[in-house]
Amino acid sequence: MIAATLNSIIECSHLFPQVRKDELHTGDWIIIRTVKSVYTLHVIGDGLYEASGGWFDNKGFTPMRIGVAGATWGGSAIMPHVLAACGMRIEFRNRLITSSVQKIVIVPQCKQN
């Protein structure tokens, strides 16, 4: 049996396809498929997103303006600079934790001349 330490997890985190918050721009859209749902996040700035899909749709809160705490494996360790990473879960600022992320698609804001 191999025991994972926090340091070994951090050292391997670059192996998971991920989206860092600082890579995104106001107006970008992120579509995230998890094991159980599909979420759509629209970057509105100042660390906030308009979230829809999954839990937000099920509770009638779509779209909800919310922050993302970061990516997690579901425990207390969190990567606060990462919005989403395949194999990990997204933790929203309302403490909602998604199922594991399977695919991430970024649709950049269309800039008009």
C-alpha positions as CSV (number, residue, x, y, z in Angstrom):
1,M,0.0,0.0,0.0
2,I,1.3,3.4,-0.9
3,A,0.5,6.3,1.4
4,A,0.1,9.7,-0.2
5,T,1.5,12.7,1.7
6,L,0.4,16.3,1.1
7,N,3.9,17.0,-0.4
8,S,3.7,14.0,-2.8
9,I,0.2,15.1,-3.9
10,I,1.4,18.7,-4.6
11,E,4.4,17.4,-6.5
12,C,2.1,15.3,-8.8
13,S,-0.6,18.0,-9.2
14,H,0.9,19.2,-12.5
15,L,0.1,15.8,-14.1
16,F,-3.7,16.6,-13.9
17,P,-5.1,18.7,-16.7
18,Q,-6.2,21.9,-14.9
19,V,-7.3,25.5,-15.3
20,R,-5.8,28.1,-13.1
21,K,-7.9,31.1,-12.0
22,D,-5.2,33.5,-13.2
23,E,-5.4,32.1,-16.8
24,L,-9.0,33.2,-17.1
25,H,-10.3,36.6,-18.3
26,T,-13.6,38.4,-17.7
27,G,-16.1,37.2,-20.2
28,D,-14.5,33.7,-20.6
29,W,-16.8,30.6,-20.3
30,I,-15.7,27.4,-18.7
31,I,-17.7,24.2,-19.3
32,I,-16.9,21.4,-16.8
33,R,-18.2,17.9,-16.9
34,T,-18.0,16.0,-13.6
35,V,-19.0,12.4,-12.9
36,K,-22.6,13.4,-12.1
37,S,-23.2,16.8,-13.8
38,V,-22.2,19.5,-16.2
39,Y,-21.4,23.0,-14.9
40,T,-21.0,26.2,-16.8
41,L,-19.1,29.1,-15.3
42,H,-19.0,32.6,-16.8
43,V,-16.1,34.7,-15.5
44,I,-17.5,38.1,-14.3
45,G,-14.4,39.4,-12.5
46,D,-13.1,40.0,-9.0
47,G,-13.0,36.3,-8.4
48,L,-16.6,35.8,-9.1
49,Y,-18.4,33.5,-11.6
50,E,-22.0,33.1,-12.8
51,A,-22.5,29.4,-12.2
52,S,-25.2,27.2,-13.7
53,G,-25.8,23.5,-14.2
54,G,-25.6,20.6,-11.8
55,W,-26.5,21.6,-8.2
56,F,-27.3,25.2,-9.2
57,D,-30.0,24.1,-11.7
58,N,-31.3,21.4,-9.3
59,K,-31.9,24.0,-6.6
60,G,-33.3,26.6,-8.9
61,F,-30.3,29.0,-8.3
62,T,-29.2,29.4,-11.9
63,P,-27.3,31.5,-12.6
64,M,-25.7,32.1,-9.2
65,R,-23.0,34.6,-8.6
66,I,-20.4,32.8,-6.6
67,G,-16.7,32.4,-5.9
68,V,-14.6,29.2,-6.2
69,A,-12.5,28.2,-3.2
70,G,-10.4,25.9,-5.4
71,A,-9.8,22.3,-6.5
72,T,-9.8,19.5,-3.9
73,W,-9.7,15.7,-3.7
74,G,-12.6,16.0,-1.3
75,G,-10.7,16.3,1.9
76,S,-9.3,19.4,3.7
77,A,-6.4,20.0,1.3
78,I,-7.3,22.6,-1.4
79,M,-5.5,24.1,-4.3
80,P,-6.8,27.7,-4.1
81,H,-5.2,29.0,-7.4
82,V,-6.8,26.2,-9.4
83,L,-10.4,26.6,-10.6
84,A,-10.7,23.0,-11.8
85,A,-8.5,19.9,-12.4
86,C,-9.4,16.6,-13.9
87,G,-9.7,13.9,-11.2
88,M,-10.3,16.5,-8.6
89,R,-13.4,18.2,-7.3
90,I,-14.4,21.9,-7.4
91,E,-15.2,23.5,-4.1
92,F,-17.4,26.6,-4.4
93,R,-17.5,29.3,-1.8
94,N,-20.9,28.1,-0.5
95,R,-19.1,24.8,0.5
96,L,-20.6,22.9,-2.4
97,I,-18.1,20.2,-3.5
98,T,-18.8,18.7,-6.9
99,S,-18.1,15.1,-8.0
100,S,-14.8,14.5,-9.7
101,V,-14.0,16.6,-12.8
102,Q,-13.8,14.6,-16.0
103,K,-13.4,17.3,-18.7
104,I,-12.8,21.0,-18.9
105,V,-13.5,23.2,-21.9
106,I,-12.6,26.9,-22.0
107,V,-14.4,29.2,-24.4
108,P,-12.5,32.5,-24.5
109,Q,-14.5,35.8,-24.7
110,C,-15.0,36.9,-28.3
111,K,-13.2,40.2,-28.7
112,Q,-14.7,42.5,-31.3
113,N,-12.6,45.0,-33.2
